[in-house]
Amino acid sequence: MNLGFNYGATLRDPDGVLVGSGKQVRHIKIFNDTDLRRSYVREFILEAIAQAGGPQQPAAGVPESQVRGNYPKKRRPVRKD
């Protein structure tokens, strides 16, 4: 499994943990649970959040994105009394 960073090329990586050769994207290879507990994983996540401007809150009155299924409208049988 990989943990990717869209602008990972701009993150500080003195130990050479980030993998990738593109202009922007880098990732960390995760092989097991202990890899997720390594201190540098948290540091990369926090730095990426700070780089993006911190946690974003939706502005008042701005609609949020919603994902919904595309199912046809249910048709109920007509009751004949």
Secondary structure, DSSP 8 states (H G I E B T S, - for coil): -EEEETTGGGS--TT---B--SSS-EEEE--SHHHHTSHHHHHHHHHHHHHTTS-----TT--------------------
